[in-house]
Amino acid sequence: MAWPIQSTGLENMTGKNGMLLASGDYSEVKVYDGRVPKNIYGNLQRVSQLVGWHYGWNTPSNPEARYWHHEIGYGNKQNRECVAAKVKEHPASIFAVYQSWLLEQFPPDTRILRFYMNAYTFGTDGWPHTDTDRTGDVTALLYLNPVWQPAWGGETTMFDENGDVTLAVLPANNRLMVFPSDQLHAPRPLSRAFNGLRVVLVVRLGFASSEEELENEQKQVGEG
């Protein structure tokens, strides 16, 4: 099944505000509101309501915490291979359009390592986790809810190395959160007042420069 999309005007929108991250700038949490072009974002929202969601996905750190999931690019937490071609095979072409836009926001050596959507309803819990154990990767998390109220909860919380909360980000409309993939984080439970689906599109990105630095460090340790 293929879902038609409205014209995105991508040729006029990609990278118009410059890159999200300059080369090597991967260590801080960044939040961008309204950054994704409106037509791309609107199509992503619409398709997120049409795809087949599968319940039962979990975080390895707590297999009992289950939620909704839709796979797009495959790969896993340890994956180092680019899955961009897999994303292009998805019947909803808007994911490939968003992928192209997102890659324009990062250095040329950027690779797509994971690409999927998660969703939560009242009663489904997230759990503190990292998206990878490797240093240098970045997660781009896009919230796909048209509106959000603070009373609904559902914020993404970020933790420091001591387990203390350092930041809480509400899933606002067209909000893109970029953070180190190895930083501990968790989606917080939804309140009973929310009766919809909290949807996030998650993309993990890797960089050739980070791979080279890691290899050099490992080589130096081995030589030492």
C-alpha positions as CSV (number, residue, x, y, z in Angstrom):
1,M,0.0,0.0,0.0
2,A,1.3,3.5,-0.9
3,W,0.1,6.7,0.6
4,P,0.1,9.8,-1.7
5,I,1.6,12.9,-0.1
6,Q,1.0,16.6,-0.8
7,S,3.7,18.5,-2.5
8,T,6.5,19.3,0.0
9,G,8.4,22.0,-1.9
10,L,11.4,20.2,-0.6
11,E,13.7,21.8,-3.2
12,N,13.0,25.2,-1.6
13,M,13.1,24.1,2.0
14,T,16.0,21.8,2.7
15,G,18.6,23.4,4.9
16,K,17.2,26.9,4.5
17,N,18.1,27.7,8.1
18,G,21.5,26.1,8.0
19,M,22.6,22.8,9.6
20,L,21.2,21.7,12.9
21,L,24.6,20.5,14.0
22,A,28.0,21.6,12.8
23,S,30.7,18.8,12.5
24,G,31.7,17.6,16.0
25,D,28.9,19.4,17.8
26,Y,27.2,16.3,19.3
27,S,27.4,16.7,23.0
28,E,24.4,18.9,24.0
29,V,20.7,18.5,24.0
30,K,19.1,20.9,21.5
31,V,15.4,21.6,21.0
32,Y,14.0,23.2,17.8
33,D,10.4,24.4,17.4
34,G,8.9,24.7,13.9
35,R,12.1,23.7,12.2
36,V,10.7,20.9,10.0
37,P,9.0,22.4,6.9
38,K,5.2,22.5,7.4
39,N,4.3,20.4,4.4
40,I,6.7,17.6,5.4
41,Y,5.6,17.7,9.0
42,G,1.9,17.7,8.1
43,N,2.3,14.7,5.9
44,L,4.3,12.9,8.6
45,Q,1.5,13.6,11.1
46,R,-1.2,12.3,8.6
47,V,0.8,9.1,7.8
48,S,1.4,8.4,11.5
49,Q,-2.3,7.9,11.9
50,L,-2.6,5.5,8.9
51,V,0.3,3.1,9.4
52,G,0.0,-0.3,11.1
53,W,1.0,0.0,14.7
54,H,2.2,-3.1,16.6
55,Y,1.7,-3.3,20.4
56,G,4.2,-5.1,22.5
57,W,7.5,-3.3,21.8
58,N,9.7,-2.9,24.9
59,T,12.9,-1.5,26.2
60,P,15.5,-4.2,27.0
61,S,16.2,-2.6,30.4
62,N,12.6,-3.4,31.3
63,P,10.8,-5.9,29.1
64,E,7.6,-5.4,31.0
65,A,7.2,-1.8,29.8
66,R,5.4,-2.2,26.5
67,Y,4.2,0.3,24.0
68,W,3.3,0.8,20.3
69,H,5.9,0.6,17.5
70,H,6.1,1.0,13.7
71,E,9.4,0.0,12.1
72,I,10.7,1.9,9.1
73,G,14.4,1.5,8.6
74,Y,15.2,-1.6,10.8
75,G,18.7,-2.0,12.3
76,N,19.1,-2.2,16.1
77,K,20.8,-0.5,19.0
78,Q,24.3,-1.8,17.9
79,N,23.8,-1.2,14.2
80,R,26.6,0.7,12.3
81,E,25.3,0.2,8.8
82,C,23.4,2.9,7.0
83,V,19.7,2.0,6.6
84,A,18.7,5.0,4.4
85,A,17.9,2.6,1.5
86,K,15.5,0.7,3.7
87,V,13.7,3.9,4.6
88,K,13.2,4.6,0.9
89,E,11.5,1.2,0.5
90,H,8.7,2.1,2.9
91,P,5.4,2.5,1.1
92,A,4.9,5.9,2.7
93,S,7.3,8.0,0.7
94,I,7.1,10.9,3.2
95,F,9.6,9.1,5.4
96,A,12.2,9.2,2.6
97,V,11.4,12.9,2.0
98,Y,11.9,13.7,5.7
99,Q,15.1,11.6,5.7
100,S,16.5,13.7,2.9
101,W,15.6,16.9,4.7
102,L,17.2,15.7,7.9
103,L,20.4,14.6,6.3
104,E,20.7,18.2,4.9
105,Q,20.8,19.4,8.5
106,F,24.0,17.4,9.4
107,P,27.5,17.1,8.0
108,P,28.0,15.2,4.7
109,D,29.4,12.1,6.4
110,T,26.2,11.5,8.3
111,R,24.6,8.0,8.2
112,I,21.1,6.9,9.2
113,L,21.5,4.0,11.7
114,R,17.9,3.7,13.0
115,F,14.5,5.0,11.8
116,Y,11.2,4.2,13.5
117,M,8.1,5.5,15.3
118,N,7.0,4.8,18.8
119,A,3.6,5.6,20.3
120,Y,2.1,5.7,23.8
121,T,-1.4,5.7,25.2
122,F,-2.5,6.1,28.7
123,G,-1.3,3.2,30.8
124,T,1.8,2.4,28.6
125,D,5.1,3.4,30.2
126,G,8.4,4.3,28.8
127,W,11.6,3.4,30.7
128,P,15.0,5.1,31.2
129,H,17.3,3.9,28.4
130,T,19.9,4.9,25.9
131,D,19.6,4.5,22.1
132,T,23.1,3.2,21.9
133,D,26.1,2.5,24.1
134,R,28.5,4.2,21.7
135,T,29.7,7.8,22.0
136,G,29.3,10.1,19.1
137,D,25.9,9.1,17.7
138,V,23.0,11.6,17.8
139,T,19.2,10.9,18.1
140,A,16.7,13.2,16.3
141,L,13.3,12.8,18.0
142,L,10.4,14.5,16.3
143,Y,7.1,14.8,18.1
144,L,4.1,14.2,15.8
145,N,1.1,15.4,17.9
146,P,-0.8,18.4,16.5
147,V,-1.4,19.9,20.0
148,W,-0.2,19.2,23.5
149,Q,-1.2,20.4,27.0
150,P,1.1,20.3,30.0
151,A,-1.6,18.5,32.0
152,W,-1.3,15.5,29.7
153,G,2.3,14.7,30.9
154,G,4.3,12.6,28.4
155,E,7.4,14.7,28.5
156,T,10.8,13.3,27.5
157,T,13.1,13.5,30.5
158,M,16.9,13.6,30.2
159,F,19.2,12.3,33.0
160,D,22.8,13.0,34.0
161,E,25.4,10.4,34.9
162,N,24.0,10.4,38.5
163,G,20.5,9.6,37.4
164,D,19.2,13.1,38.2
165,V,16.8,14.8,35.8
166,T,18.5,17.6,33.8
167,L,15.7,18.5,31.3
168,A,12.1,17.7,30.6
169,V,10.7,18.4,27.1
170,L,7.0,18.4,26.3
171,P,5.9,16.8,23.0
172,A,4.8,20.0,21.4
173,N,3.7,20.4,17.8
174,N,6.6,20.3,15.3
175,R,9.2,20.1,18.0
176,L,12.5,18.4,17.2
177,M,14.8,17.3,19.9
178,V,18.4,16.4,19.1
179,F,20.6,14.7,21.8
180,P,23.5,12.4,22.3
181,S,22.2,8.8,21.6
182,D,24.2,7.5,24.6
183,Q,22.5,9.8,27.1
184,L,20.0,8.3,29.5
185,H,16.4,9.4,28.8
186,A,12.8,8.3,29.1
187,P,9.3,9.2,27.9
188,R,7.2,9.9,31.0
189,P,3.7,8.4,31.5
190,L,0.6,10.1,30.1
191,S,-2.2,11.3,32.4
192,R,-5.7,9.9,32.3
193,A,-6.9,13.2,30.8
194,F,-5.1,12.3,27.5
195,N,-7.1,9.9,25.4
196,G,-5.0,9.9,22.2
197,L,-1.8,8.6,20.9
198,R,1.5,10.3,21.7
199,V,3.7,9.7,18.6
200,V,7.4,10.2,18.1
201,L,9.5,9.7,15.0
202,V,13.0,8.6,16.1
203,V,16.1,8.7,13.9
204,R,19.6,7.8,15.1
205,L,22.5,9.2,13.1
206,G,26.1,8.3,13.0
207,F,29.1,10.2,11.7
208,A,32.3,9.0,10.0
209,S,34.3,11.5,11.9
210,S,33.1,10.0,15.2
211,E,34.0,6.5,14.0
212,E,37.5,7.6,13.0
213,E,38.0,9.3,16.4
214,L,36.9,6.1,18.2
215,E,39.1,3.9,16.1
216,N,42.1,6.2,16.8
217,E,41.4,6.1,20.6
218,Q,41.1,2.3,20.6
219,K,44.3,2.1,18.6
220,Q,46.1,4.3,21.1
221,V,44.9,2.3,24.0
222,G,46.1,-0.9,22.3
223,E,49.5,0.6,21.6
224,G,49.7,1.8,25.2
